[in-house]
């Protein structure tokens, strides 16, 4: 019975060592994965912040266009009317 007990102890000790090593390797990989995910979330936050700033700048540019649209339209109207009068003067003088 002593030989059987010793063989069983050796087998169990070997299995325990294998599972302990596998557990340590799994924990190390899990820590690496968590660090990678942390880096990805930081990059995603930077991208979101950049996009948010871009949207704010676009909104500000849109507001600028709203304020400039009225005077630009008036200038276009004046330009068109003056072009019509200058064409009439040229056609009358010929």
MOKA-V217565 format. One record per pair of residues at least 12 apart in sequence whose ideal C-beta (glycine too) atoms are under 8 Angstrom apart, sorted by the first residue. I is the first residue (numbers start at 1). J is the second residue. If there is no record, write none. Layout:
i | j
I | J
I | J
This chain:
none
